[in-house]
Amino acid sequence: MPLAYVPHGTYHDLADLIREERRHLTDVTAVLVREAYPVRSAGSVIACVLRCREELLRAGVRAGLADAAETMARHRLGLPGHS
């Protein structure tokens, strides 16, 4: 669940959502590493996802961060979009 859907939750609820978003980003990174193999190394894919995440955070993106980072990384890595 993206962070944007928390109306007035408790700190505990928000912390759970942040953890879930991080888990989702980890899963996304693992999928991209598998899809890019053997053309790109795991390290280069991970670095790309982290750069995308940082750029999105600096731009103020919070809700749907993992999905946005995945889309951005797929574009930069030249991978097809997922369905």
N, CA, C and O atoms as a Maestro MAE file, in Angstrom:
{
 s_m_m2io_version
 :::
 2.0.0
}

f_m_ct {
 s_m_title
 :::
 protein
 m_atom[332] {
  # First column is atom index #
  i_m_mmod_type
  r_m_x_coord
  r_m_y_coord
  r_m_z_coord
  i_m_residue_number
  s_m_chain_name
  s_m_pdb_residue_name
  s_m_pdb_atom_name
  i_m_atomic_number
  :::
  1 25 0.847 -1.177 0.000 1 A "MET " " N  " 7
  2 3 0.000 0.000 0.000 1 A "MET " " CA " 6
  3 2 0.890 1.237 0.000 1 A "MET " " C  " 6
  4 15 1.715 1.403 0.899 1 A "MET " " O  " 8
  5 25 0.738 2.088 -0.975 2 A "PRO " " N  " 7
  6 3 1.542 3.308 -1.024 2 A "PRO " " CA " 6
  7 2 1.259 4.226 0.159 2 A "PRO " " C  " 6
  8 15 0.169 4.209 0.731 2 A "PRO " " O  " 8
  9 25 2.244 5.013 0.508 3 A "LEU " " N  " 7
  10 3 2.118 5.897 1.652 3 A "LEU " " CA " 6
  11 2 0.999 6.921 1.493 3 A "LEU " " C  " 6
  12 15 0.494 7.425 2.496 3 A "LEU " " O  " 8
  13 25 0.607 7.234 0.298 4 A "ALA " " N  " 7
  14 3 -0.414 8.254 0.075 4 A "ALA " " CA " 6
  15 2 -1.767 7.834 0.637 4 A "ALA " " C  " 6
  16 15 -2.634 8.684 0.837 4 A "ALA " " O  " 8
  17 25 -1.965 6.566 0.891 5 A "TYR " " N  " 7
  18 3 -3.261 6.090 1.345 5 A "TYR " " CA " 6
  19 2 -3.413 6.102 2.861 5 A "TYR " " C  " 6
  20 15 -4.399 5.571 3.369 5 A "TYR " " O  " 8
  21 25 -2.490 6.678 3.590 6 A "VAL " " N  " 7
  22 3 -2.587 6.763 5.041 6 A "VAL " " CA " 6
  23 2 -3.217 8.094 5.401 6 A "VAL " " C  " 6
  24 15 -2.542 9.122 5.345 6 A "VAL " " O  " 8
  25 25 -4.497 8.111 5.773 7 A "PRO " " N  " 7
  26 3 -5.130 9.389 6.076 7 A "PRO " " CA " 6
  27 2 -4.573 10.003 7.354 7 A "PRO " " C  " 6
  28 15 -3.906 11.035 7.300 7 A "PRO " " O  " 8
  29 25 -4.829 9.402 8.470 8 A "HIS " " N  " 7
  30 3 -4.326 9.916 9.748 8 A "HIS " " CA " 6
  31 2 -3.935 8.733 10.620 8 A "HIS " " C  " 6
  32 15 -4.445 8.578 11.729 8 A "HIS " " O  " 8
  33 25 -3.045 7.911 10.129 9 A "GLY " " N  " 7
  34 3 -2.643 6.719 10.853 9 A "GLY " " CA " 6
  35 2 -1.682 7.030 11.983 9 A "GLY " " C  " 6
  36 15 -1.139 8.130 12.083 9 A "GLY " " O  " 8
  37 25 -1.491 6.052 12.816 10 A "THR " " N  " 7
  38 3 -0.548 6.201 13.915 10 A "THR " " CA " 6
  39 2 0.872 6.067 13.383 10 A "THR " " C  " 6
  40 15 1.085 5.647 12.246 10 A "THR " " O  " 8
  41 25 1.832 6.428 14.215 11 A "TYR " " N  " 7
  42 3 3.234 6.265 13.846 11 A "TYR " " CA " 6
  43 2 3.513 4.809 13.496 11 A "TYR " " C  " 6
  44 15 4.250 4.512 12.556 11 A "TYR " " O  " 8
  45 25 2.912 3.908 14.267 12 A "HIS " " N  " 7
  46 3 3.130 2.483 14.035 12 A "HIS " " CA " 6
  47 2 2.642 2.104 12.641 12 A "HIS " " C  " 6
  48 15 3.324 1.367 11.930 12 A "HIS " " O  " 8
  49 25 1.475 2.596 12.241 13 A "ASP " " N  " 7
  50 3 0.944 2.291 10.909 13 A "ASP " " CA " 6
  51 2 1.860 2.845 9.817 13 A "ASP " " C  " 6
  52 15 2.139 2.167 8.829 13 A "ASP " " O  " 8
  53 25 2.318 4.064 10.001 14 A "LEU " " N  " 7
  54 3 3.204 4.680 9.024 14 A "LEU " " CA " 6
  55 2 4.524 3.919 8.929 14 A "LEU " " C  " 6
  56 15 5.043 3.704 7.833 14 A "LEU " " O  " 8
  57 25 5.062 3.515 10.068 15 A "ALA " " N  " 7
  58 3 6.303 2.739 10.071 15 A "ALA " " CA " 6
  59 2 6.111 1.419 9.330 15 A "ALA " " C  " 6
  60 15 6.995 0.986 8.591 15 A "ALA " " O  " 8
  61 25 4.967 0.786 9.526 16 A "ASP " " N  " 7
  62 3 4.681 -0.462 8.808 16 A "ASP " " CA " 6
  63 2 4.627 -0.225 7.306 16 A "ASP " " C  " 6
  64 15 5.135 -1.031 6.526 16 A "ASP " " O  " 8
  65 25 4.013 0.875 6.903 17 A "LEU " " N  " 7
  66 3 3.924 1.176 5.476 17 A "LEU " " CA " 6
  67 2 5.299 1.470 4.881 17 A "LEU " " C  " 6
  68 15 5.591 1.063 3.756 17 A "LEU " " O  " 8
  69 25 6.126 2.163 5.620 18 A "ILE " " N  " 7
  70 3 7.487 2.442 5.140 18 A "ILE " " CA " 6
  71 2 8.264 1.148 4.984 18 A "ILE " " C  " 6
  72 15 8.967 0.951 3.993 18 A "ILE " " O  " 8
  73 25 8.134 0.259 5.975 19 A "ARG " " N  " 7
  74 3 8.810 -1.044 5.877 19 A "ARG " " CA " 6
  75 2 8.306 -1.829 4.667 19 A "ARG " " C  " 6
  76 15 9.090 -2.456 3.955 19 A "ARG " " O  " 8
  77 25 6.998 -1.791 4.444 20 A "GLU " " N  " 7
  78 3 6.422 -2.505 3.298 20 A "GLU " " CA " 6
  79 2 6.945 -1.931 1.981 20 A "GLU " " C  " 6
  80 15 7.254 -2.682 1.055 20 A "GLU " " O  " 8
  81 25 7.044 -0.607 1.897 21 A "GLU " " N  " 7
  82 3 7.563 0.031 0.684 21 A "GLU " " CA " 6
  83 2 9.024 -0.384 0.454 21 A "GLU " " C  " 6
  84 15 9.430 -0.622 -0.684 21 A "GLU " " O  " 8
  85 25 9.804 -0.467 1.524 22 A "ARG " " N  " 7
  86 3 11.207 -0.894 1.402 22 A "ARG " " CA " 6
  87 2 11.295 -2.347 0.945 22 A "ARG " " C  " 6
  88 15 12.127 -2.692 0.106 22 A "ARG " " O  " 8
  89 25 10.434 -3.193 1.499 23 A "ARG " " N  " 7
  90 3 10.413 -4.602 1.065 23 A "ARG " " CA " 6
  91 2 10.053 -4.697 -0.416 23 A "ARG " " C  " 6
  92 15 10.641 -5.480 -1.162 23 A "ARG " " O  " 8
  93 25 9.090 -3.898 -0.826 24 A "HIS " " N  " 7
  94 3 8.677 -3.891 -2.228 24 A "HIS " " CA " 6
  95 2 9.838 -3.445 -3.119 24 A "HIS " " C  " 6
  96 15 10.055 -4.023 -4.184 24 A "HIS " " O  " 8
  97 25 10.576 -2.435 -2.698 25 A "LEU " " N  " 7
  98 3 11.730 -1.964 -3.474 25 A "LEU " " CA " 6
  99 2 12.810 -3.048 -3.553 25 A "LEU " " C  " 6
  100 15 13.450 -3.208 -4.592 25 A "LEU " " O  " 8
  101 25 13.014 -3.793 -2.462 26 A "THR " " N  " 7
  102 3 13.975 -4.896 -2.471 26 A "THR " " CA " 6
  103 2 13.536 -5.974 -3.462 26 A "THR " " C  " 6
  104 15 14.355 -6.501 -4.215 26 A "THR " " O  " 8
  105 25 12.250 -6.296 -3.458 27 A "ASP " " N  " 7
  106 3 11.725 -7.298 -4.391 27 A "ASP " " CA " 6
  107 2 11.879 -6.825 -5.837 27 A "ASP " " C  " 6
  108 15 12.275 -7.596 -6.712 27 A "ASP " " O  " 8
  109 25 11.565 -5.566 -6.075 28 A "VAL " " N  " 7
  110 3 11.697 -4.980 -7.415 28 A "VAL " " CA " 6
  111 2 13.149 -5.068 -7.883 28 A "VAL " " C  " 6
  112 15 13.415 -5.431 -9.028 28 A "VAL " " O  " 8
  113 25 14.077 -4.738 -7.004 29 A "THR " " N  " 7
  114 3 15.497 -4.786 -7.349 29 A "THR " " CA " 6
  115 2 15.906 -6.206 -7.727 29 A "THR " " C  " 6
  116 15 16.631 -6.405 -8.702 29 A "THR " " O  " 8
  117 25 15.448 -7.186 -6.964 30 A "ALA " " N  " 7
  118 3 15.782 -8.583 -7.258 30 A "ALA " " CA " 6
  119 2 15.245 -9.001 -8.624 30 A "ALA " " C  " 6
  120 15 15.928 -9.700 -9.373 30 A "ALA " " O  " 8
  121 25 14.036 -8.581 -8.945 31 A "VAL " " N  " 7
  122 3 13.450 -8.910 -10.254 31 A "VAL " " CA " 6
  123 2 14.278 -8.269 -11.377 31 A "VAL " " C  " 6
  124 15 14.569 -8.912 -12.385 31 A "VAL " " O  " 8
  125 25 14.645 -7.020 -11.194 32 A "LEU " " N  " 7
  126 3 15.436 -6.330 -12.226 32 A "LEU " " CA " 6
  127 2 16.806 -6.975 -12.406 32 A "LEU " " C  " 6
  128 15 17.301 -7.080 -13.529 32 A "LEU " " O  " 8
  129 25 17.415 -7.401 -11.317 33 A "VAL " " N  " 7
  130 3 18.722 -8.084 -11.406 33 A "VAL " " CA " 6
  131 2 18.568 -9.346 -12.244 33 A "VAL " " C  " 6
  132 15 19.396 -9.615 -13.115 33 A "VAL " " O  " 8
  133 25 17.514 -10.126 -11.991 34 A "ARG " " N  " 7
  134 3 17.288 -11.365 -12.762 34 A "ARG " " CA " 6
  135 2 17.020 -11.066 -14.233 34 A "ARG " " C  " 6
  136 15 17.521 -11.765 -15.115 34 A "ARG " " O  " 8
  137 25 16.226 -10.022 -14.497 35 A "GLU " " N  " 7
  138 3 15.888 -9.702 -15.880 35 A "GLU " " CA " 6
  139 2 17.082 -9.161 -16.662 35 A "GLU " " C  " 6
  140 15 17.188 -9.392 -17.866 35 A "GLU " " O  " 8
  141 25 17.976 -8.447 -15.992 36 A "ALA " " N  " 7
  142 3 19.116 -7.838 -16.679 36 A "ALA " " CA " 6
  143 2 20.268 -8.811 -16.878 36 A "ALA " " C  " 6
  144 15 21.154 -8.563 -17.696 36 A "ALA " " O  " 8
  145 25 20.266 -9.931 -16.128 37 A "TYR " " N  " 7
  146 3 21.341 -10.908 -16.246 37 A "TYR " " CA " 6
  147 2 21.260 -11.573 -17.610 37 A "TYR " " C  " 6
  148 15 20.147 -11.865 -18.048 37 A "TYR " " O  " 8
  149 25 22.321 -11.827 -18.294 38 A "PRO " " N  " 7
  150 3 23.735 -11.620 -18.031 38 A "PRO " " CA " 6
  151 2 24.287 -10.338 -18.653 38 A "PRO " " C  " 6
  152 15 25.496 -10.109 -18.628 38 A "PRO " " O  " 8
  153 25 23.413 -9.506 -19.206 39 A "VAL " " N  " 7
  154 3 23.875 -8.294 -19.887 39 A "VAL " " CA " 6
  155 2 24.463 -7.297 -18.903 39 A "VAL " " C  " 6
  156 15 25.471 -6.655 -19.197 39 A "VAL " " O  " 8
  157 25 23.845 -7.163 -17.747 40 A "ARG " " N  " 7
  158 3 24.314 -6.220 -16.726 40 A "ARG " " CA " 6
  159 2 24.604 -6.960 -15.436 40 A "ARG " " C  " 6
  160 15 23.942 -7.942 -15.101 40 A "ARG " " O  " 8
  161 25 25.609 -6.471 -14.715 41 A "SER " " N  " 7
  162 3 25.951 -7.099 -13.434 41 A "SER " " CA " 6
  163 2 24.916 -6.707 -12.383 41 A "SER " " C  " 6
  164 15 24.239 -5.687 -12.507 41 A "SER " " O  " 8
  165 25 24.809 -7.529 -11.356 42 A "ALA " " N  " 7
  166 3 23.886 -7.237 -10.265 42 A "ALA " " CA " 6
  167 2 24.224 -5.897 -9.620 42 A "ALA " " C  " 6
  168 15 23.329 -5.122 -9.282 42 A "ALA " " O  " 8
  169 25 25.499 -5.630 -9.453 43 A "GLY " " N  " 7
  170 3 25.927 -4.382 -8.833 43 A "GLY " " CA " 6
  171 2 25.496 -3.156 -9.612 43 A "GLY " " C  " 6
  172 15 25.095 -2.152 -9.023 43 A "GLY " " O  " 8
  173 25 25.577 -3.229 -10.938 44 A "SER " " N  " 7
  174 3 25.182 -2.069 -11.737 44 A "SER " " CA " 6
  175 2 23.673 -1.853 -11.693 44 A "SER " " C  " 6
  176 15 23.210 -0.713 -11.721 44 A "SER " " O  " 8
  177 25 22.905 -2.934 -11.626 45 A "VAL " " N  " 7
  178 3 21.447 -2.821 -11.535 45 A "VAL " " CA " 6
  179 2 21.057 -2.240 -10.177 45 A "VAL " " C  " 6
  180 15 20.217 -1.343 -10.101 45 A "VAL " " O  " 8
  181 25 21.661 -2.748 -9.117 46 A "ILE " " N  " 7
  182 3 21.372 -2.254 -7.770 46 A "ILE " " CA " 6
  183 2 21.726 -0.775 -7.662 46 A "ILE " " C  " 6
  184 15 20.960 0.009 -7.102 46 A "ILE " " O  " 8
  185 25 22.870 -0.398 -8.192 47 A "ALA " " N  " 7
  186 3 23.283 1.012 -8.158 47 A "ALA " " CA " 6
  187 2 22.293 1.886 -8.921 47 A "ALA " " C  " 6
  188 15 21.975 2.992 -8.482 47 A "ALA " " O  " 8
  189 25 21.814 1.406 -10.040 48 A "CYS " " N  " 7
  190 3 20.845 2.159 -10.839 48 A "CYS " " CA " 6
  191 2 19.551 2.361 -10.054 48 A "CYS " " C  " 6
  192 15 19.016 3.469 -10.021 48 A "CYS " " O  " 8
  193 25 19.047 1.307 -9.427 49 A "VAL " " N  " 7
  194 3 17.807 1.410 -8.649 49 A "VAL " " CA " 6
  195 2 17.995 2.386 -7.492 49 A "VAL " " C  " 6
  196 15 17.108 3.192 -7.212 49 A "VAL " " O  " 8
  197 25 19.137 2.320 -6.824 50 A "LEU " " N  " 7
  198 3 19.396 3.236 -5.704 50 A "LEU " " CA " 6
  199 2 19.475 4.685 -6.175 50 A "LEU " " C  " 6
  200 15 18.964 5.586 -5.509 50 A "LEU " " O  " 8
  201 25 20.114 4.910 -7.318 51 A "ARG " " N  " 7
  202 3 20.171 6.281 -7.857 51 A "ARG " " CA " 6
  203 2 18.771 6.788 -8.194 51 A "ARG " " C  " 6
  204 15 18.430 7.934 -7.902 51 A "ARG " " O  " 8
  205 25 17.970 5.932 -8.807 52 A "CYS " " N  " 7
  206 3 16.597 6.323 -9.153 52 A "CYS " " CA " 6
  207 2 15.811 6.646 -7.887 52 A "CYS " " C  " 6
  208 15 15.094 7.646 -7.836 52 A "CYS " " O  " 8
  209 25 15.944 5.813 -6.878 53 A "ARG " " N  " 7
  210 3 15.238 6.041 -5.614 53 A "ARG " " CA " 6
  211 2 15.644 7.377 -5.001 53 A "ARG " " C  " 6
  212 15 14.791 8.149 -4.565 53 A "ARG " " O  " 8
  213 25 16.935 7.644 -4.969 54 A "GLU " " N  " 7
  214 3 17.427 8.897 -4.385 54 A "GLU " " CA " 6
  215 2 16.915 10.110 -5.163 54 A "GLU " " C  " 6
  216 15 16.512 11.107 -4.563 54 A "GLU " " O  " 8
  217 25 16.930 10.029 -6.481 55 A "GLU " " N  " 7
  218 3 16.436 11.141 -7.295 55 A "GLU " " CA " 6
  219 2 14.951 11.383 -7.045 55 A "GLU " " C  " 6
  220 15 14.505 12.528 -6.962 55 A "GLU " " O  " 8
  221 25 14.194 10.301 -6.925 56 A "LEU " " N  " 7
  222 3 12.763 10.433 -6.679 56 A "LEU " " CA " 6
  223 2 12.498 11.020 -5.286 56 A "LEU " " C  " 6
  224 15 11.609 11.855 -5.120 56 A "LEU " " O  " 8
  225 25 13.267 10.583 -4.298 57 A "LEU " " N  " 7
  226 3 13.105 11.144 -2.955 57 A "LEU " " CA " 6
  227 2 13.424 12.630 -2.941 57 A "LEU " " C  " 6
  228 15 12.710 13.418 -2.321 57 A "LEU " " O  " 8
  229 25 14.502 13.014 -3.626 58 A "ARG " " N  " 7
  230 3 14.859 14.441 -3.703 58 A "ARG " " CA " 6
  231 2 13.767 15.251 -4.402 58 A "ARG " " C  " 6
  232 15 13.565 16.427 -4.099 58 A "ARG " " O  " 8
  233 25 13.070 14.613 -5.334 59 A "ALA " " N  " 7
  234 3 11.990 15.291 -6.052 59 A "ALA " " CA " 6
  235 2 10.691 15.315 -5.236 59 A "ALA " " C  " 6
  236 15 9.705 15.926 -5.649 59 A "ALA " " O  " 8
  237 25 10.697 14.652 -4.084 60 A "GLY " " N  " 7
  238 3 9.532 14.682 -3.211 60 A "GLY " " CA " 6
  239 2 8.589 13.510 -3.348 60 A "GLY " " C  " 6
  240 15 7.517 13.514 -2.743 60 A "GLY " " O  " 8
  241 25 8.954 12.506 -4.127 61 A "VAL " " N  " 7
  242 3 8.088 11.332 -4.294 61 A "VAL " " CA " 6
  243 2 8.169 10.474 -3.035 61 A "VAL " " C  " 6
  244 15 9.260 10.113 -2.594 61 A "VAL " " O  " 8
  245 25 7.033 10.155 -2.468 62 A "ARG " " N  " 7
  246 3 6.971 9.259 -1.314 62 A "ARG " " CA " 6
  247 2 6.017 8.103 -1.607 62 A "ARG " " C  " 6
  248 15 6.357 6.938 -1.398 62 A "ARG " " O  " 8
  249 25 4.846 8.429 -2.082 63 A "ALA " " N  " 7
  250 3 3.860 7.401 -2.388 63 A "ALA " " CA " 6
  251 2 4.255 6.675 -3.667 63 A "ALA " " C  " 6
  252 15 4.568 7.303 -4.679 63 A "ALA " " O  " 8
  253 25 4.238 5.354 -3.611 64 A "GLY " " N  " 7
  254 3 4.567 4.570 -4.802 64 A "GLY " " CA " 6
  255 2 6.028 4.654 -5.209 64 A "GLY " " C  " 6
  256 15 6.360 4.516 -6.386 64 A "GLY " " O  " 8
  257 25 6.897 4.880 -4.236 65 A "LEU " " N  " 7
  258 3 8.324 5.059 -4.531 65 A "LEU " " CA " 6
  259 2 8.919 3.850 -5.247 65 A "LEU " " C  " 6
  260 15 9.656 4.009 -6.220 65 A "LEU " " O  " 8
  261 25 8.609 2.661 -4.780 66 A "ALA " " N  " 7
  262 3 9.172 1.454 -5.391 66 A "ALA " " CA " 6
  263 2 8.738 1.302 -6.843 66 A "ALA " " C  " 6
  264 15 9.549 0.971 -7.708 66 A "ALA " " O  " 8
  265 25 7.464 1.541 -7.106 67 A "ASP " " N  " 7
  266 3 6.967 1.411 -8.482 67 A "ASP " " CA " 6
  267 2 7.593 2.469 -9.394 67 A "ASP " " C  " 6
  268 15 7.957 2.184 -10.535 67 A "ASP " " O  " 8
  269 25 7.710 3.685 -8.874 68 A "ALA " " N  " 7
  270 3 8.320 4.758 -9.670 68 A "ALA " " CA " 6
  271 2 9.800 4.463 -9.928 68 A "ALA " " C  " 6
  272 15 10.296 4.682 -11.033 68 A "ALA " " O  " 8
  273 25 10.501 3.967 -8.905 69 A "ALA " " N  " 7
  274 3 11.920 3.631 -9.069 69 A "ALA " " CA " 6
  275 2 12.085 2.495 -10.072 69 A "ALA " " C  " 6
  276 15 13.022 2.499 -10.870 69 A "ALA " " O  " 8
  277 25 11.175 1.521 -10.031 70 A "GLU " " N  " 7
  278 3 11.245 0.415 -10.987 70 A "GLU " " CA " 6
  279 2 11.077 0.923 -12.413 70 A "GLU " " C  " 6
  280 15 11.854 0.565 -13.297 70 A "GLU " " O  " 8
  281 25 10.080 1.743 -12.636 71 A "THR " " N  " 7
  282 3 9.829 2.274 -13.972 71 A "THR " " CA " 6
  283 2 11.028 3.066 -14.476 71 A "THR " " C  " 6
  284 15 11.450 2.915 -15.622 71 A "THR " " O  " 8
  285 25 11.565 3.905 -13.612 72 A "MET " " N  " 7
  286 3 12.716 4.731 -13.978 72 A "MET " " CA " 6
  287 2 13.942 3.854 -14.272 72 A "MET " " C  " 6
  288 15 14.650 4.081 -15.253 72 A "MET " " O  " 8
  289 25 14.184 2.862 -13.424 73 A "ALA " " N  " 7
  290 3 15.339 1.975 -13.606 73 A "ALA " " CA " 6
  291 2 15.189 1.136 -14.873 73 A "ALA " " C  " 6
  292 15 16.160 0.949 -15.607 73 A "ALA " " O  " 8
  293 25 13.988 0.630 -15.138 74 A "ARG " " N  " 7
  294 3 13.761 -0.150 -16.359 74 A "ARG " " CA " 6
  295 2 14.111 0.682 -17.588 74 A "ARG " " C  " 6
  296 15 14.746 0.196 -18.523 74 A "ARG " " O  " 8
  297 25 13.689 1.932 -17.569 75 A "HIS " " N  " 7
  298 3 13.991 2.819 -18.693 75 A "HIS " " CA " 6
  299 2 15.502 3.003 -18.840 75 A "HIS " " C  " 6
  300 15 16.042 2.876 -19.939 75 A "HIS " " O  " 8
  301 25 16.174 3.300 -17.739 76 A "ARG " " N  " 7
  302 3 17.618 3.537 -17.790 76 A "ARG " " CA " 6
  303 2 18.414 2.295 -18.148 76 A "ARG " " C  " 6
  304 15 19.460 2.390 -18.790 76 A "ARG " " O  " 8
  305 25 17.929 1.137 -17.740 77 A "LEU " " N  " 7
  306 3 18.635 -0.113 -18.026 77 A "LEU " " CA " 6
  307 2 18.262 -0.695 -19.385 77 A "LEU " " C  " 6
  308 15 18.869 -1.668 -19.831 77 A "LEU " " O  " 8
  309 25 17.269 -0.107 -20.043 78 A "GLY " " N  " 7
  310 3 16.831 -0.612 -21.335 78 A "GLY " " CA " 6
  311 2 16.042 -1.896 -21.251 78 A "GLY " " C  " 6
  312 15 16.040 -2.694 -22.187 78 A "GLY " " O  " 8
  313 25 15.366 -2.099 -20.124 79 A "LEU " " N  " 7
  314 3 14.548 -3.298 -19.945 79 A "LEU " " CA " 6
  315 2 13.113 -2.980 -20.325 79 A "LEU " " C  " 6
  316 15 12.653 -1.853 -20.144 79 A "LEU " " O  " 8
  317 25 12.402 -3.973 -20.851 80 A "PRO " " N  " 7
  318 3 10.994 -3.719 -21.197 80 A "PRO " " CA " 6
  319 2 10.175 -3.508 -19.932 80 A "PRO " " C  " 6
  320 15 10.528 -3.995 -18.858 80 A "PRO " " O  " 8
  321 25 9.080 -2.775 -20.074 81 A "GLY " " N  " 7
  322 3 8.171 -2.562 -18.943 81 A "GLY " " CA " 6
  323 2 7.515 -3.867 -18.554 81 A "GLY " " C  " 6
  324 15 7.410 -4.785 -19.367 81 A "GLY " " O  " 8
  325 25 7.072 -3.953 -17.310 82 A "HIS " " N  " 7
  326 3 6.401 -5.165 -16.870 82 A "HIS " " CA " 6
  327 2 4.908 -5.002 -17.028 82 A "HIS " " C  " 6
  328 15 4.397 -3.888 -17.133 82 A "HIS " " O  " 8
  329 25 4.210 -6.132 -17.044 83 A "SER " " N  " 7
  330 3 2.753 -6.082 -17.238 83 A "SER " " CA " 6
  331 2 2.018 -6.362 -15.948 83 A "SER " " C  " 6
  332 15 0.788 -6.360 -15.926 83 A "SER " " O  " 8
  :::
 }
 m_bond[331] {
  # First column is bond index #
  i_m_from
  i_m_to
  i_m_order
  :::
  1 1 2 1
  2 2 3 1
  3 3 4 2
  4 3 5 1
  5 5 6 1
  6 6 7 1
  7 7 8 2
  8 7 9 1
  9 9 10 1
  10 10 11 1
  11 11 12 2
  12 11 13 1
  13 13 14 1
  14 14 15 1
  15 15 16 2
  16 15 17 1
  17 17 18 1
  18 18 19 1
  19 19 20 2
  20 19 21 1
  21 21 22 1
  22 22 23 1
  23 23 24 2
  24 23 25 1
  25 25 26 1
  26 26 27 1
  27 27 28 2
  28 27 29 1
  29 29 30 1
  30 30 31 1
  31 31 32 2
  32 31 33 1
  33 33 34 1
  34 34 35 1
  35 35 36 2
  36 35 37 1
  37 37 38 1
  38 38 39 1
  39 39 40 2
  40 39 41 1
  41 41 42 1
  42 42 43 1
  43 43 44 2
  44 43 45 1
  45 45 46 1
  46 46 47 1
  47 47 48 2
  48 47 49 1
  49 49 50 1
  50 50 51 1
  51 51 52 2
  52 51 53 1
  53 53 54 1
  54 54 55 1
  55 55 56 2
  56 55 57 1
  57 57 58 1
  58 58 59 1
  59 59 60 2
  60 59 61 1
  61 61 62 1
  62 62 63 1
  63 63 64 2
  64 63 65 1
  65 65 66 1
  66 66 67 1
  67 67 68 2
  68 67 69 1
  69 69 70 1
  70 70 71 1
  71 71 72 2
  72 71 73 1
  73 73 74 1
  74 74 75 1
  75 75 76 2
  76 75 77 1
  77 77 78 1
  78 78 79 1
  79 79 80 2
  80 79 81 1
  81 81 82 1
  82 82 83 1
  83 83 84 2
  84 83 85 1
  85 85 86 1
  86 86 87 1
  87 87 88 2
  88 87 89 1
  89 89 90 1
  90 90 91 1
  91 91 92 2
  92 91 93 1
  93 93 94 1
  94 94 95 1
  95 95 96 2
  96 95 97 1
  97 97 98 1
  98 98 99 1
  99 99 100 2
  100 99 101 1
  101 101 102 1
  102 102 103 1
  103 103 104 2
  104 103 105 1
  105 105 106 1
  106 106 107 1
  107 107 108 2
  108 107 109 1
  109 109 110 1
  110 110 111 1
  111 111 112 2
  112 111 113 1
  113 113 114 1
  114 114 115 1
  115 115 116 2
  116 115 117 1
  117 117 118 1
  118 118 119 1
  119 119 120 2
  120 119 121 1
  121 121 122 1
  122 122 123 1
  123 123 124 2
  124 123 125 1
  125 125 126 1
  126 126 127 1
  127 127 128 2
  128 127 129 1
  129 129 130 1
  130 130 131 1
  131 131 132 2
  132 131 133 1
  133 133 134 1
  134 134 135 1
  135 135 136 2
  136 135 137 1
  137 137 138 1
  138 138 139 1
  139 139 140 2
  140 139 141 1
  141 141 142 1
  142 142 143 1
  143 143 144 2
  144 143 145 1
  145 145 146 1
  146 146 147 1
  147 147 148 2
  148 147 149 1
  149 149 150 1
  150 150 151 1
  151 151 152 2
  152 151 153 1
  153 153 154 1
  154 154 155 1
  155 155 156 2
  156 155 157 1
  157 157 158 1
  158 158 159 1
  159 159 160 2
  160 159 161 1
  161 161 162 1
  162 162 163 1
  163 163 164 2
  164 163 165 1
  165 165 166 1
  166 166 167 1
  167 167 168 2
  168 167 169 1
  169 169 170 1
  170 170 171 1
  171 171 172 2
  172 171 173 1
  173 173 174 1
  174 174 175 1
  175 175 176 2
  176 175 177 1
  177 177 178 1
  178 178 179 1
  179 179 180 2
  180 179 181 1
  181 181 182 1
  182 182 183 1
  183 183 184 2
  184 183 185 1
  185 185 186 1
  186 186 187 1
  187 187 188 2
  188 187 189 1
  189 189 190 1
  190 190 191 1
  191 191 192 2
  192 191 193 1
  193 193 194 1
  194 194 195 1
  195 195 196 2
  196 195 197 1
  197 197 198 1
  198 198 199 1
  199 199 200 2
  200 199 201 1
  201 201 202 1
  202 202 203 1
  203 203 204 2
  204 203 205 1
  205 205 206 1
  206 206 207 1
  207 207 208 2
  208 207 209 1
  209 209 210 1
  210 210 211 1
  211 211 212 2
  212 211 213 1
  213 213 214 1
  214 214 215 1
  215 215 216 2
  216 215 217 1
  217 217 218 1
  218 218 219 1
  219 219 220 2
  220 219 221 1
  221 221 222 1
  222 222 223 1
  223 223 224 2
  224 223 225 1
  225 225 226 1
  226 226 227 1
  227 227 228 2
  228 227 229 1
  229 229 230 1
  230 230 231 1
  231 231 232 2
  232 231 233 1
  233 233 234 1
  234 234 235 1
  235 235 236 2
  236 235 237 1
  237 237 238 1
  238 238 239 1
  239 239 240 2
  240 239 241 1
  241 241 242 1
  242 242 243 1
  243 243 244 2
  244 243 245 1
  245 245 246 1
  246 246 247 1
  247 247 248 2
  248 247 249 1
  249 249 250 1
  250 250 251 1
  251 251 252 2
  252 251 253 1
  253 253 254 1
  254 254 255 1
  255 255 256 2
  256 255 257 1
  257 257 258 1
  258 258 259 1
  259 259 260 2
  260 259 261 1
  261 261 262 1
  262 262 263 1
  263 263 264 2
  264 263 265 1
  265 265 266 1
  266 266 267 1
  267 267 268 2
  268 267 269 1
  269 269 270 1
  270 270 271 1
  271 271 272 2
  272 271 273 1
  273 273 274 1
  274 274 275 1
  275 275 276 2
  276 275 277 1
  277 277 278 1
  278 278 279 1
  279 279 280 2
  280 279 281 1
  281 281 282 1
  282 282 283 1
  283 283 284 2
  284 283 285 1
  285 285 286 1
  286 286 287 1
  287 287 288 2
  288 287 289 1
  289 289 290 1
  290 290 291 1
  291 291 292 2
  292 291 293 1
  293 293 294 1
  294 294 295 1
  295 295 296 2
  296 295 297 1
  297 297 298 1
  298 298 299 1
  299 299 300 2
  300 299 301 1
  301 301 302 1
  302 302 303 1
  303 303 304 2
  304 303 305 1
  305 305 306 1
  306 306 307 1
  307 307 308 2
  308 307 309 1
  309 309 310 1
  310 310 311 1
  311 311 312 2
  312 311 313 1
  313 313 314 1
  314 314 315 1
  315 315 316 2
  316 315 317 1
  317 317 318 1
  318 318 319 1
  319 319 320 2
  320 319 321 1
  321 321 322 1
  322 322 323 1
  323 323 324 2
  324 323 325 1
  325 325 326 1
  326 326 327 1
  327 327 328 2
  328 327 329 1
  329 329 330 1
  330 330 331 1
  331 331 332 2
  :::
 }
}
